[in-house]
Amino acid sequence: MWALVQNNQIVKTFNYAKGFTLNDNQYPASIFTRWSKAKKEAIGLYEVIVDKSNYKDPAYYNNANSTIAFANGQVTESWGTATPKLLNDRNEVQEDGSPLLDEKGNQVVTLGLKSIKKNIIKQQAAGFLAPTDWYVVKATEVADYTVPAEITTYRAAVRTKSNEMEQMIDACGTVEDLKRLYEYTNTGTEENPVYTRPLGEWPEEVI
């Protein structure tokens, strides 16, 4: 991104190289790549420096809108302070403080990140179990059929891991705690990296 600065004010921004007119002079798009930094800045064309020091993962934070400003001979795009998204569920209320109800008279609830993440865990667990569901169905319909031991063990391991993951999510006190559960770090060496995350992994599938 570039910005055109005149009299210390940004008058135009460019997301990509394109021709423009300045003081009755027509400049082609090629100057964005062919002219030197000094030559471009001499006519007020500056490459925008992106400062993401306040920008945070949008999966966990609401970022403020970015602003572009010219100061000290450079143009910078920056963001205001990010705010954490809702962590726990919130019961919505009306202006008078009474519960906000839906058409069926149920409390309107805005799900927090914990519930959203736990719902994903439940969906993943169901997806892992689905391919072996038929073993269980057959065992209930065929008297002399028994679910193979490795299948039973695997299905139990999936449910155990699902419960463990949900408990770890529930234990998070802040959005940052929750975010860290999903962050992979190298617990091995540079030559033999082993990437793990606090939340752990699902059991290895048996089929």
Secondary structure, DSSP 8 states (H G I E B T S, - for coil): -EEEEETTEEEEEESS---EEETTEEE-TTHHHHS-HHHHHHTTEEEEEEE-TT---TTTEE---EEEEEETTEEEEEE---EE---S-EE-B-TTS-B-B-TTS-B-EE--HHHHHHHHHHHHHHHHHGGGHHHHHHHHH-TT----HHHHHHHHHHHHHHHHHHHHHHT--SHHHHHHHT--EE-S-SSS--EE-TT--------
